[in-house]
Amino acid sequence: MTFKELILRPEFWDLFGLPIFILITGLSFWMLKYKRVPPKWVILGVMTIGILGAIVDGFMIYFQWFG
C-alpha cells in the first residue's frame, strides 16, 4: 500500500485522534482533581467523550494494523 492510499483511509487519521482523546480524558481528570471552573456535568461530559473516543479509535487502530 502506498502512502497516498494509506492517508486516504480513515484508520490512518485515527492515529492522530487516539492521542487527542487521551489528552481530553486526562484534562477532565485534572479538572476533577483540582476542581477547576467548569461545572461538574461539563467535566463529566468531556471525560465521557474522551474515554469513548479513545476506546473507539484504539479498537479501530488495533484491528486495522494488528488484527
C-alpha positions in Angstrom: 0.0 0.0 0.0 1.4 3.4 -1.0 1.5 6.4 1.4 -1.2 8.2 -0.7 -3.5 5.2 -0.4 -2.8 5.0 3.3 -3.7 8.6 4.1 -7.0 8.2 2.2 -8.1 5.5 4.7 -10.0 6.7 7.8 -7.9 4.4 10.0 -4.8 6.4 9.3 -6.3 9.5 10.9 -7.3 7.5 14.0 -3.6 7.5 14.8 -4.0 11.3 15.5 -7.4 11.0 17.1 -6.3 8.5 19.8 -3.7 10.8 21.5 -6.2 13.7 21.4 -8.9 11.6 23.1 -6.4 10.5 25.7 -5.4 14.2 26.3 -9.1 15.1 26.6 -9.6 12.4 29.2 -6.5 13.4 31.1 -7.7 17.0 31.1 -11.1 16.1 32.5 -9.4 14.1 35.3 -7.2 17.1 36.1 -10.2 19.4 36.2 -12.0 17.0 38.6 -9.0 16.6 40.8 -8.3 20.4 41.2 -11.9 21.5 41.0 -11.5 24.0 38.1 -14.1 26.5 36.9 -16.4 24.4 34.6 -19.4 22.7 36.3 -19.1 19.1 37.1 -21.5 18.0 34.3 -19.2 19.6 31.7 -16.2 17.9 33.1 -18.0 14.5 33.1 -19.2 15.1 29.6 -15.7 15.8 28.4 -14.4 12.8 30.3 -17.1 10.6 28.6 -16.2 11.9 25.1 -12.5 11.3 25.8 -12.9 7.8 27.1 -15.3 6.6 24.4 -13.3 8.3 21.7 -10.1 6.6 22.9 -11.8 3.2 23.0 -13.3 3.6 19.5 -10.0 4.9 18.0 -8.0 2.3 19.9 -10.1 -0.6 18.6 -10.0 0.8 15.0 -6.3 1.1 15.1 -5.8 -2.3 16.7 -8.0 -4.1 14.2 -6.6 -2.2 11.2 -2.9 -2.6 12.0 -2.7 -5.7 14.1 -5.9 -7.7 13.6 
